Amino acid sequence: MHQAVLAAAARIGRHVRRTPLVQSISLPGHPFLKLENVQVTGSFKIRGALNKIMCLNTKQCNAGIVTASTGNHGLAVAHALSKTGVEGVIFLPETSASYKVQLLEHFGVALRFFGKDGLGAENEARRAAAENHRTYVSPYNDPDVVAGQGTVAAEMLSQQPALNAIFVAAGGGGLIGGMAAYVRNVRPSVHVIGCSPQASPAMHASVDAGRIVETPVFPTLSDGTAGGLEKDTITFPLCSNFVTDWLTVEEDAIADAMRYLYRNESIMVEGAAGVVVATWLQHAYRFAGKRVGLVLCGGNVDANWFKR
């Protein structure tokens, strides 16, 4: 994974932002904040999506790709398609929020609506990909996607080589799995801490059980990390072997963290990044005197919803 991450960094480097790593002025312990909320399309997802599409061979490019997403992954794929000239289709649930649909329409990508939820849209996308001999681009269960997400760690360690720990949100495991695998190879002394909402801790629960398990999914502000895991996901062994510790936080703590960051640092983040900040606020005392990085993985949040 180490070499794959370095190759991904070289491949996508001129198309993505080397996001700032800034030291917090107000959070306890003054951790360093990796501002992926100002990344292209507003989240780290562009790294993996672009790396995947740039790895396709000529035949695959000519055939096009298919994916499914109502959020950051869909935006990232749409942008990657516009940059590479590859054609693609994004499947969305019929219940998708209008503002998310409008964001995707901005890129001129073909949209298809199917089903009432994300799972239905994903299953239809996979069926359509197989039927039309197109590549399905997973948001996390793909080595090229994982390698692209791992470039966040490569940047952080080059920007602040003295880091002792990194806090990362955990959903499907693409981001934290890629980052943790890279960190273990190049700086094994650095702890990687997985942060999850208590309402949907799928990877955390699976690592605890030693196998992928189904967990209840309750409503959460961290919609970017919510949901279950594919049974064959490549991210599970990465998370099991390379993530140092797993922590969860309640919804009130996530909301408090999002407000705290906005009021004290003038940074607006989405719920998944709020999970990381909330986890730090509860556990900063354990890392006294250490240099710690917090990955603010995204900033795509509806302004009216954030105001409420």
C-alpha positions as CSV (number, residue, x, y, z in Angstrom):
1,M,0.0,0.0,0.0
2,H,2.9,2.4,0.7
3,Q,4.1,2.3,-2.9
4,A,0.5,2.5,-4.2
5,V,-0.1,5.6,-2.2
6,L,3.0,7.3,-3.5
7,A,2.1,6.4,-7.0
8,A,-1.4,7.8,-6.5
9,A,0.1,11.0,-5.1
10,A,2.2,11.4,-8.2
11,R,-0.8,10.6,-10.5
12,I,-3.4,12.9,-9.0
13,G,-1.1,15.7,-7.6
14,R,-1.7,18.3,-10.2
15,H,-5.5,17.8,-10.1
16,V,-6.1,18.1,-6.4
17,R,-5.2,20.6,-3.7
18,R,-2.4,20.0,-1.2
19,T,-4.7,21.1,1.6
20,P,-3.3,23.1,4.5
21,L,-2.3,21.6,7.8
22,V,-2.9,24.3,10.3
23,Q,-2.6,24.4,14.1
24,S,-5.8,25.0,16.0
25,I,-5.9,28.2,18.0
26,S,-8.7,27.1,20.3
27,L,-9.0,23.3,20.7
28,P,-7.3,21.8,23.8
29,G,-3.8,20.7,23.1
30,H,-3.8,22.8,19.9
31,P,-3.9,19.9,17.4
32,F,-3.1,20.3,13.7
33,L,-6.1,20.4,11.4
34,K,-5.9,18.8,8.0
35,L,-8.3,20.9,6.0
36,E,-9.8,18.5,3.5
37,N,-13.0,20.5,3.8
38,V,-11.4,22.9,1.3
39,Q,-10.4,20.1,-1.0
40,V,-11.7,20.0,-4.6
41,T,-15.5,19.2,-4.4
42,G,-15.3,19.8,-0.6
43,S,-14.0,16.5,0.7
44,F,-11.1,14.0,0.5
45,K,-13.2,11.8,-1.8
46,I,-11.7,13.4,-5.0
47,R,-8.4,11.7,-4.2
48,G,-9.7,8.2,-4.5
49,A,-12.2,8.7,-7.3
50,L,-9.6,10.5,-9.5
51,N,-6.9,7.9,-8.8
52,K,-9.3,5.1,-9.7
53,I,-10.4,6.7,-13.0
54,M,-6.9,7.6,-14.0
55,C,-5.9,4.0,-13.5
56,L,-8.4,2.7,-16.0
57,N,-7.0,1.2,-19.2
58,T,-8.1,2.4,-22.7
59,K,-10.8,-0.2,-23.0
60,Q,-12.3,0.6,-19.6
61,C,-12.2,4.4,-20.4
62,N,-14.0,3.9,-23.7
63,A,-16.7,1.8,-22.0
64,G,-17.2,4.3,-19.2
65,I,-18.0,3.9,-15.5
66,V,-20.9,3.6,-13.2
67,T,-21.3,4.6,-9.5
68,A,-23.9,5.3,-6.9
69,S,-23.9,8.1,-4.4
70,T,-25.9,11.0,-3.0
71,G,-23.0,12.7,-1.4
72,N,-19.3,13.4,-1.5
73,H,-18.3,10.3,-3.6
74,G,-20.8,11.2,-6.3
75,L,-19.4,14.8,-6.4
76,A,-15.9,13.5,-6.6
77,V,-16.6,11.0,-9.4
78,A,-18.5,13.7,-11.4
79,H,-15.5,16.0,-11.1
80,A,-13.0,13.3,-12.0
81,L,-15.0,12.5,-15.1
82,S,-15.0,16.1,-16.2
83,K,-11.2,16.2,-15.7
84,T,-10.5,12.9,-17.6
85,G,-13.1,13.0,-20.3
86,V,-14.3,9.5,-19.3
87,E,-18.1,9.1,-19.6
88,G,-20.1,7.8,-16.6
89,V,-23.5,7.4,-15.0
90,I,-24.3,8.2,-11.3
91,F,-27.3,6.4,-9.8
92,L,-29.2,8.2,-7.1
93,P,-32.2,7.3,-4.9
94,E,-35.4,8.9,-6.0
95,T,-35.5,10.6,-2.6
96,S,-32.3,12.5,-3.1
97,A,-32.2,16.0,-1.7
98,S,-32.7,18.6,-4.5
99,Y,-29.6,20.6,-3.5
100,K,-27.4,17.5,-3.9
101,V,-28.9,16.8,-7.3
102,Q,-28.2,20.4,-8.4
103,L,-24.6,20.1,-7.3
104,L,-24.2,16.9,-9.4
105,E,-26.0,18.5,-12.4
106,H,-23.4,21.3,-12.4
107,F,-20.8,18.8,-13.8
108,G,-23.1,17.7,-16.7
109,V,-22.8,14.0,-15.7
110,A,-25.6,11.6,-16.5
111,L,-27.8,10.9,-13.5
112,R,-30.2,8.0,-13.1
113,F,-32.8,7.7,-10.3
114,F,-33.7,4.4,-8.8
115,G,-35.2,3.2,-5.5
116,K,-36.0,4.8,-2.3
117,D,-32.6,4.6,-0.6
118,G,-28.8,4.4,-1.2
119,L,-28.7,0.6,-1.2
120,G,-31.3,0.3,-3.9
121,A,-29.5,2.8,-6.1
122,E,-26.2,1.0,-5.5
123,N,-27.6,-2.4,-6.4
124,E,-29.1,-1.0,-9.6
125,A,-25.8,0.7,-10.4
126,R,-23.9,-2.6,-10.0
127,R,-26.4,-4.3,-12.2
128,A,-26.2,-1.6,-14.9
129,A,-22.4,-1.7,-14.8
130,A,-22.3,-5.5,-15.3
131,E,-24.9,-5.4,-18.0
132,N,-23.1,-2.7,-20.0
133,H,-19.6,-4.0,-19.3
134,R,-18.6,-0.8,-17.5
135,T,-16.4,-0.4,-14.4
136,Y,-18.2,0.1,-11.1
137,V,-16.4,2.7,-9.0
138,S,-16.9,1.8,-5.3
139,P,-16.6,4.6,-2.7
140,Y,-14.2,2.5,-0.6
141,N,-14.0,-1.2,-1.7
142,D,-11.3,-0.7,-4.3
143,P,-7.5,-0.7,-4.0
144,D,-7.1,2.3,-6.3
145,V,-9.7,4.3,-4.3
146,V,-8.0,3.4,-1.0
147,A,-4.6,4.3,-2.3
148,G,-5.9,7.7,-3.4
149,Q,-7.4,8.4,0.0
150,G,-4.1,7.3,1.6
151,T,-2.4,10.4,0.1
152,V,-3.9,12.4,2.9
153,A,-1.5,10.7,5.3
154,A,1.4,11.2,2.9
155,E,0.7,14.9,2.9
156,M,0.3,15.2,6.6
157,L,3.5,13.5,7.4
158,S,5.4,15.6,4.9
159,Q,3.8,18.8,6.3
160,Q,4.4,17.9,10.0
161,P,6.9,15.0,10.3
162,A,6.7,15.1,14.1
163,L,3.1,13.9,14.5
164,N,2.5,11.3,17.2
165,A,-1.1,10.5,16.3
166,I,-3.8,11.1,13.7
167,F,-7.6,11.1,14.3
168,V,-9.6,10.0,11.3
169,A,-13.4,9.4,10.7
170,A,-14.3,5.8,9.9
171,G,-17.1,4.8,7.6
172,G,-16.5,2.2,4.9
173,G,-12.8,2.4,5.8
174,G,-11.4,3.8,2.5
175,L,-9.8,6.9,4.1
176,I,-8.7,5.5,7.5
177,G,-7.6,2.2,5.9
178,G,-5.5,3.8,3.3
179,M,-4.0,6.3,5.7
180,A,-3.3,3.7,8.4
181,A,-1.6,1.3,6.0
182,Y,0.7,4.1,4.7
183,V,1.5,5.4,8.2
184,R,2.4,1.9,9.5
185,N,4.8,1.5,6.6
186,V,6.6,4.8,6.8
187,R,6.1,5.9,10.5
188,P,4.9,2.9,12.6
189,S,5.2,4.9,15.8
190,V,2.4,7.2,14.8
191,H,-1.0,6.1,16.2
192,V,-4.0,6.2,13.9
193,I,-7.3,6.7,15.9
194,G,-10.6,5.6,14.3
195,C,-13.5,7.9,15.1
196,S,-17.2,6.8,14.6
197,P,-20.6,8.0,15.6
198,Q,-22.2,5.7,18.2
199,A,-25.3,5.7,16.0
200,S,-23.5,3.9,13.2
201,P,-20.1,2.3,14.1
202,A,-20.0,-0.4,11.5
203,M,-16.2,-0.7,11.1
204,H,-15.5,-0.3,14.8
205,A,-18.0,-3.1,15.6
206,S,-16.6,-5.3,12.9
207,V,-13.0,-4.9,14.1
208,D,-14.1,-5.7,17.7
209,A,-15.8,-8.8,16.5
210,G,-12.9,-9.9,14.3
211,R,-15.2,-10.2,11.2
212,I,-17.6,-8.0,9.3
213,V,-20.9,-7.8,11.2
214,E,-24.2,-6.0,10.7
215,T,-24.9,-3.2,13.1
216,P,-28.0,-1.1,13.5
217,V,-27.9,2.2,11.7
218,F,-29.6,5.1,13.5
219,P,-30.0,8.7,12.3
220,T,-26.7,10.5,12.6
221,L,-25.2,13.9,11.8
222,S,-22.3,12.0,10.3
223,D,-24.1,10.7,7.2
224,G,-20.8,10.4,5.4
225,T,-19.8,7.5,7.7
226,A,-23.2,5.9,8.2
227,G,-24.2,2.5,6.9
228,G,-22.9,-1.0,6.7
229,L,-19.9,-2.7,5.0
230,E,-19.7,-4.9,2.0
231,K,-18.9,-8.5,3.1
232,D,-15.7,-8.7,1.0
233,T,-14.4,-5.2,1.6
234,I,-10.7,-4.8,1.3
235,T,-10.7,-2.1,3.9
236,F,-11.6,-4.5,6.8
237,P,-8.1,-6.1,7.1
238,L,-6.4,-2.7,6.7
239,C,-8.4,-1.3,9.5
240,S,-8.0,-4.4,11.7
241,N,-4.2,-4.6,11.2
242,F,-3.2,-0.9,11.1
243,V,-5.6,1.3,13.1
244,T,-4.4,1.7,16.7
245,D,-7.6,2.5,18.6
246,W,-11.3,3.0,18.0
247,L,-13.5,5.6,19.7
248,T,-17.1,6.6,19.4
249,V,-19.1,9.7,20.2
250,E,-22.8,10.5,20.7
251,E,-24.8,12.9,18.5
252,D,-24.9,15.8,20.9
253,A,-21.1,15.7,21.1
254,I,-20.9,15.8,17.2
255,A,-23.2,18.8,17.1
256,D,-21.3,20.6,19.8
257,A,-18.1,20.0,18.0
258,M,-19.4,21.4,14.7
259,R,-20.6,24.5,16.5
260,Y,-17.3,24.8,18.5
261,L,-15.2,24.7,15.3
262,Y,-17.4,27.3,13.5
263,R,-17.5,29.7,16.5
264,N,-13.9,29.4,17.5
265,E,-12.0,28.7,14.3
266,S,-14.5,30.0,11.6
267,I,-14.4,26.5,10.0
268,M,-17.6,24.9,8.8
269,V,-17.5,21.1,8.5
270,E,-19.9,18.3,7.9
271,G,-20.8,15.7,10.4
272,A,-18.1,13.2,9.6
273,A,-15.5,15.8,10.4
274,G,-17.5,16.8,13.5
275,V,-17.0,13.2,14.7
276,V,-13.3,13.7,14.7
277,V,-13.4,17.0,16.6
278,A,-15.9,15.6,19.1
279,T,-13.6,12.6,19.7
280,W,-10.7,14.9,20.3
281,L,-12.6,17.1,22.7
282,Q,-13.4,14.0,24.8
283,H,-9.9,12.4,24.7
284,A,-7.4,15.2,24.3
285,Y,-6.2,14.6,27.8
286,R,-4.8,11.2,26.8
287,F,-2.5,12.9,24.3
288,A,-1.1,15.7,26.5
289,G,2.3,16.9,25.2
290,K,1.8,15.0,21.9
291,R,1.6,16.4,18.3
292,V,-1.8,15.3,17.0
293,G,-3.4,15.7,13.6
294,L,-7.2,15.8,13.1
295,V,-8.5,15.1,9.6
296,L,-11.4,17.5,8.8
297,C,-12.6,15.2,6.0
298,G,-15.3,17.3,4.4
299,G,-17.2,20.6,4.5
300,N,-20.2,19.8,2.3
301,V,-23.1,20.8,4.4
302,D,-26.3,22.6,3.5
303,A,-26.2,26.1,4.9
304,N,-29.8,26.1,6.1
305,W,-29.4,22.7,7.8
306,F,-26.2,23.9,9.5
307,K,-27.9,27.1,10.7
308,R,-30.6,25.0,12.3
